C-alpha cells in the first residue's frame, strides 16, 4: 500500500518525500482511512512505528486552513514530547506548503507569551494538559470550533493524575468532535476510560509484535554499587555514538551524569527537575551528536523520537514489562538496528524472565572484561 492508495493529498505526499518517507508503516496504513473518515479511534502500536504521522496526516487532510480558528488540540504528557509533535506539525505544514499555524502550550514558559501567540488564531495547538486547561478556563484558548482532540501516550494521560484535565479538555469541545487516543500499550484501566470518553472508538492495532525485531536484548548481572562503573565500561566497550541511560530518580540521573562527565564522556542529564532551557540544550546536544549519552527518567523520555539512538541502557530496571517496552522503544526505530542492555542484580535478574514471557523476547546474559563484551551463563 502507498500513501496514494490511502488517498492522501499530493502536497502531503510530496511533503513526506522531502523527509525521505515513501511508504506508510502498518499503523499509518490502518489508521489513516479510519481517521480521515472522522471516526474516533485508539491507535495501539509499538514505539517507533510512526503513530504521530498516523494521526497528523489525516487531521491535516480534514483541517481547513481558510478558517482562522483552532481545529486540532494534541495533548502530550511531557514537554519534550509536546515539542517533538509541534515540530513535526510545523515541518509537515511547511513542506506541504500549507498555511497551517501551530502553537506550543507547555508549562515552564511565560503564560502571557503564549496568550499572545493564541491571538494569531492557530489551527493546531500542541501542549501539556495542565497549561491547555488553564488557557481554556481563562478564555484565551477558544474551543468552539474544535474538530479533533488527540491524547498521545494515552496510558499516561488517562491515569488518575491527569484524567481530570483530559475530561475538561474534552468537555470544552463541541459534542461532534473527533477523539483520538495513541499509545504503545493500552491496559485494562486505560481501555475502560477510553470506552467512557468514546464508546464508539475504533481500535487500530496492526498485527505486529510488541517489541521491534530490530532490537537485540542483553543483560548483565552485577552488584548495585558497581552499576555506574559497569555502565562506563560498557559505553567504552561499545563505543556508543548515541544512547539513553534510564534511571528511576532525578537525583540518580544527576549523580550518574556527573560521574560519567568526570571520565570525559559526552553526557547530559535530562532530569525533570531541570529548567526548560537546560533540558532543551540537552535535547539539542544529543540530536546534533555533541552529546553521546543522555541520562533520563521515564517521565521525561516517554515517547521521544531521537534519530540515531543505537543503545538503551537500563541502569535501574523497570518492574513492569510495559516500562521495559517503552524504554527500549527509543532505539531500533524506523527499521534501524538497536541494542538494549539492562544492568541487574542477582535478585533483579528474575525480571528478565518476566520481560521474555510477557513481551515475547529473548535476552542474552553477557559480561564485560578488558573492554570486551562476551556471553556468559544465564542468571535469570
C-alpha positions in Angstrom: 0.0 0.0 0.0 1.2 3.5 -0.8 0.2 7.0 0.5 -1.6 7.5 -2.8 -3.6 4.3 -2.2 -4.6 5.9 1.1 -6.0 8.9 -0.8 -3.7 11.4 0.8 -3.5 14.8 -1.0 -0.5 15.1 -3.3 1.0 18.0 -1.4 1.2 15.9 1.8 2.7 13.0 -0.1 5.3 15.4 -1.5 6.0 16.8 2.0 6.7 13.2 3.2 9.0 12.6 0.3 11.1 15.6 1.3 11.7 13.7 4.6 12.5 10.5 2.8 9.3 9.0 3.9 8.0 7.0 0.9 5.9 4.1 2.2 3.4 4.1 5.1 4.0 2.0 8.1 1.4 -0.6 9.2 -0.2 1.7 11.8 -0.4 4.5 9.2 -2.0 2.2 6.7 -4.5 1.1 9.2 -5.2 4.4 10.9 -5.3 6.9 8.1 -8.6 5.7 6.5 -10.3 5.5 9.9 -9.3 9.0 10.9 -9.9 10.5 7.5 -13.5 9.3 7.9 -13.8 11.3 11.1 -14.1 8.3 13.4 -12.9 8.2 17.0 -10.0 5.8 17.3 -7.5 4.3 19.6 -4.1 3.7 17.9 -2.3 0.9 19.6 1.1 0.1 18.1 4.7 -0.3 19.3 7.0 2.6 19.6 8.9 3.8 16.6 6.2 2.9 14.1 5.1 6.4 13.1 2.0 6.9 15.3 2.4 10.7 15.2 2.2 10.9 11.4 -0.6 8.3 11.6 -2.9 10.9 13.1 -1.3 14.1 11.8 -1.7 13.2 8.1 -5.5 12.6 8.2 -6.0 15.5 10.6 -4.2 17.8 8.1 -6.4 16.4 5.3 -9.5 17.4 7.2 -8.3 20.7 8.5 -9.4 23.9 6.8 -6.6 26.5 6.7 -9.0 29.2 5.5 -10.8 29.1 8.8 -8.7 31.1 11.4 -9.8 29.0 14.4 -8.3 26.3 16.5 -9.4 23.0 14.9 -7.0 20.5 16.5 -5.7 20.0 20.1 -3.0 17.5 20.7 -2.2 16.7 24.3 1.1 15.1 25.4 2.3 14.0 28.9 5.8 15.6 28.7 7.2 18.9 27.4 9.7 17.1 25.3 7.1 15.0 23.5 4.9 18.1 23.0 7.8 19.9 21.5 8.5 17.0 19.2 4.9 16.8 18.0 4.8 20.5 17.5 8.0 20.4 15.4 6.6 17.6 13.3 3.4 19.5 12.7 5.3 22.6 11.6 7.6 20.6 9.4 4.7 18.9 7.7 2.8 22.1 7.1 5.9 23.9 5.7 7.0 21.0 3.4 3.4 20.8 2.1 3.2 24.5 1.5 0.1 24.8 3.7 -0.6 27.8 5.8 -1.3 25.9 8.9 -0.3 27.6 12.1 0.7 25.5 15.1 1.3 26.8 18.7 3.0 25.1 21.6 1.5 25.4 25.1 3.5 24.0 27.9 4.5 24.9 31.4 7.8 26.5 32.2 7.1 29.2 29.6 5.5 32.6 30.4 1.8 32.3 30.0 1.5 35.9 28.7 3.8 35.0 25.7 1.6 32.0 24.9 -1.6 34.1 25.1 0.0 36.5 22.5 0.6 33.5 20.2 -3.0 32.4 20.6 -4.1 35.8 19.2 -2.8 34.7 15.8 -5.6 32.1 15.9 -3.6 28.9 15.4 -5.2 25.9 13.6 -3.3 23.4 15.8 -2.5 23.5 19.5 0.0 21.1 21.0 0.8 21.1 24.7 0.7 19.7 28.2 -2.8 19.1 29.7 -2.4 21.5 32.7 -1.4 24.5 30.6 -4.1 23.8 27.9 -6.8 23.6 30.6 -5.6 26.8 32.2 -5.8 28.8 29.0 -9.2 27.3 28.2 -10.6 28.3 31.6 -9.1 31.8 31.2 -11.0 32.1 27.9 -7.8 32.5 25.9 -7.9 29.2 24.0 -11.1 29.0 22.1 -12.6 25.5 21.6 -15.9 26.2 19.9 -14.6 25.1 16.5 -12.5 22.1 17.7 -12.8 19.2 15.3 -10.3 16.7 16.8 -8.6 16.1 20.1 -5.6 13.8 20.3 -4.5 12.2 23.5 -0.9 11.0 22.9 0.6 8.4 25.3 -2.9 7.8 26.4 -1.9 5.3 29.1 -0.1 8.1 30.9 -2.7 10.8 30.4 -5.7 8.8 31.3 -4.5 7.8 34.7 -5.8 9.2 37.9 -3.4 12.2 38.0 -4.1 13.6 34.5 -7.6 12.3 33.7 -9.4 15.3 35.2 -7.5 17.6 32.8 -8.4 15.4 29.8 -12.0 15.3 30.8 -12.1 19.2 31.0 -10.5 19.5 27.5 -13.0 17.0 26.0 -15.9 18.7 27.8 -14.9 22.1 26.4 -15.1 20.9 22.8 -18.3 20.5 20.7 -20.1 17.2 21.1 -19.3 16.2 17.4 -15.5 16.4 18.0 -13.3 13.5 17.0 -11.3 11.8 19.8 -8.1 10.0 19.0 -6.0 8.1 21.6 -2.5 6.9 20.8 -0.2 4.7 22.8 2.2 1.7 22.6 0.4 0.0 25.5 -3.3 0.1 26.4 -4.0 -1.6 29.7 -7.5 -2.6 31.0 -7.9 0.6 33.1 -7.0 2.8 30.0 -9.4 0.9 27.8 -12.2 1.4 30.4 -11.6 5.2 30.4 -11.5 5.3 26.6 -14.8 3.4 26.5 -16.3 6.0 28.8 -15.0 9.0 26.9 -15.7 7.5 23.5 -17.9 4.3 23.4 -17.6 4.0 19.6 -13.8 4.5 19.4 -12.4 2.0 16.8 -9.2 0.2 18.0 -6.5 0.4 15.4 -4.0 -2.3 16.2 -1.8 -3.5 13.4 -0.7 -7.1 13.6 2.8 -6.5 14.9 4.8 -7.7 17.8 5.0 -5.5 20.9 8.8 -5.0 20.6 10.6 -4.4 17.4 12.5 -7.3 16.0 15.3 -4.9 15.2 16.4 -4.7 18.9 18.9 -7.0 20.5 18.3 -7.6 24.2 21.1 -8.1 26.6 21.5 -8.1 30.4 24.5 -8.1 32.7 24.4 -9.1 36.4 26.4 -7.0 38.9 26.2 -5.5 42.3 24.1 -2.4 42.7 27.0 -0.3 43.9 29.0 -1.3 40.8 26.4 -0.3 38.2 27.8 3.1 37.4 31.3 1.8 36.8 30.0 -1.2 34.7 27.9 1.3 32.7 31.0 3.3 31.9 32.9 0.2 30.8 30.0 -0.8 28.5 29.8 2.7 27.0 33.5 2.5 26.2 33.4 -1.1 25.0 30.5 -0.5 22.6 31.9 3.0 21.6 28.3 4.1 21.6 27.6 7.0 19.2 24.2 8.0 20.7 22.4 6.4 23.7 19.9 6.8 26.5 20.5 5.6 30.1 17.4 5.1 32.1 17.2 5.6 35.9 14.3 5.8 38.3 15.0 9.1 40.1 16.2 12.6 39.2 19.0 12.5 41.9 20.4 9.3 40.4 20.4 10.9 37.0 22.3 13.9 38.3 24.9 11.7 40.1 25.5 9.3 37.2 25.8 12.2 34.7 28.4 13.8 36.9 30.3 10.6 37.3 30.4 9.9 33.5 31.4 13.5 32.8 34.3 13.1 35.2 35.6 10.4 32.9 35.4 12.7 29.9 32.3 11.2 28.4 29.9 13.5 26.5 26.8 13.2 28.7 23.8 15.2 29.5 21.2 14.9 32.4 17.6 15.2 31.3 16.1 15.3 34.8 12.5 16.5 35.2 13.8 18.9 37.9 15.9 20.8 35.4 14.6 24.1 33.9 13.2 24.1 30.4 16.2 25.7 28.8 18.7 23.3 30.2 16.6 20.3 29.1 16.2 21.9 25.6 20.0 22.2 25.4 20.4 18.6 26.3 17.9 17.5 23.6 19.6 19.7 21.0 23.0 18.3 22.0 22.1 14.7 21.6 20.3 15.4 18.3 23.3 17.2 16.9 25.7 14.5 18.1 27.6 16.8 20.5 26.1 14.7 23.4 26.5 10.9 23.1 24.8 9.8 26.3 21.6 11.1 27.8 20.6 10.1 31.4 16.8 10.2 31.7 13.9 9.0 33.8 10.7 7.6 32.3 8.9 10.8 33.0 10.8 12.9 30.5 11.8 10.3 28.0 8.4 8.9 27.3 7.5 9.0 23.6 10.7 10.8 22.5 11.9 10.1 18.9 15.6 10.9 18.8 17.1 9.8 15.4 20.2 7.6 15.7 19.8 6.2 19.2 21.7 3.0 18.9 21.7 1.8 22.5 19.4 1.9 25.5 20.8 1.1 28.9 18.7 0.3 32.0 20.8 1.3 35.0 17.6 0.9 37.1 15.4 -1.8 35.7 11.6 -1.3 35.4 9.4 -3.6 37.5 6.7 -3.8 34.8 7.2 -5.2 31.3 5.3 -2.2 30.0 8.1 0.1 31.3 10.7 -2.0 29.6 8.7 -1.8 26.3 8.6 2.0 26.4 12.2 2.4 27.2 13.7 0.0 24.6 11.4 1.5 22.0 13.7 4.6 21.9 16.1 2.5 19.7 15.5 0.3 16.7 13.2 2.8 15.2 12.0 3.1 11.6 13.8 -0.1 10.5 17.2 0.7 12.2 19.1 -1.8 14.4 19.3 -1.2 18.1 20.5 -2.7 21.3 19.0 -2.7 24.8 21.2 -3.7 27.8 19.9 -3.9 31.4 22.1 -3.9 34.4 20.6 -6.2 37.1 21.4 -7.5 40.5 21.0 -11.3 41.1 17.7 -10.5 42.7 16.5 -8.3 39.9 17.5 -11.0 37.3 14.1 -12.6 37.9 12.6 -9.7 35.9 14.4 -10.9 32.8 12.1 -13.9 32.6 9.1 -11.7 33.0 10.1 -9.5 30.1 10.8 -12.5 28.0 7.5 -14.1 28.8 5.2 -11.1 28.6 6.9 -9.4 25.6 8.0 -12.4 23.6 11.7 -11.5 23.5 14.9 -13.4 24.3 17.5 -11.7 26.5 21.2 -12.8 26.4 23.3 -12.7 29.5 26.7 -11.0 28.9 29.7 -9.8 30.8 32.4 -7.1 30.1 36.0 -7.9 30.7 39.1 -6.0 29.5 36.8 -3.9 27.3 35.2 -6.9 25.6 31.6 -7.9 25.7 31.0 -11.7 25.7 28.1 -14.1 26.5 28.1 -15.7 29.9 25.9 -18.2 31.8 22.3 -17.2 32.3 21.5 -15.9 35.8 17.8 -15.5 35.3 
